[in-house]
Amino acid sequence: MSASEIPELPNHWQVIEAEKIYYSNEGRLVSFSQTQIQLGIQYDALGKHLKAINKGLVSPKGNSGLVPSEELDYDFKS
């Protein structure tokens, strides 16, 4: 799959397809399992976490976006 075939990350959990690769606004490749999508629909009705994922890396204080995770096996958290 070429870079031109990869769609941008949608703004709503309801239109995201499981296991499909998307580009975030900052060019990071992201993909979600069906479980992650269902949790996003259930707990992120306003899309704040999805917007943070789409925005990308930010400084850890005073911003919405991705920051380094303290949890083992996770690189980032929103």
PEMO-V257225 format. One record per backbone hydrogen bond with DSSP energy under -1.0 kcal/mol. CO is the residue of the C=O (numbers start at 1). NH is the residue of the N-H. E is the energy in kcal/mol with one decimal. If there is no record, write none. Layout:
CO,NH,E + CO,NH,E
//
This chain:
2,5,-1.6 + 7,23,-2.5 + 12,15,-1.3 + 13,16,-1.3 + 17,20,-1.4 + 22,30,-2.7 + 23,9,-2.8 + 24,27,-1.9 + 28,24,-2.5 + 30,22,-2.9 + 32,19,-3.3 + 33,37,-2.1 + 34,38,-2.5 + 35,39,-2.4 + 36,40,-2.4 + 37,41,-2.5 + 38,42,-2.2 + 39,43,-3.2 + 40,44,-2.0 + 44,47,-1.7 + 47,51,-2.6 + 48,52,-2.0 + 49,53,-2.5 + 50,54,-2.3 + 51,55,-2.3 + 52,56,-2.1 + 54,25,-1.1 + 56,66,-3.4 + 66,58,-2.3 + 67,77,-2.4 + 71,74,-1.5 + 75,69,-1.6 + 77,67,-2.4
//
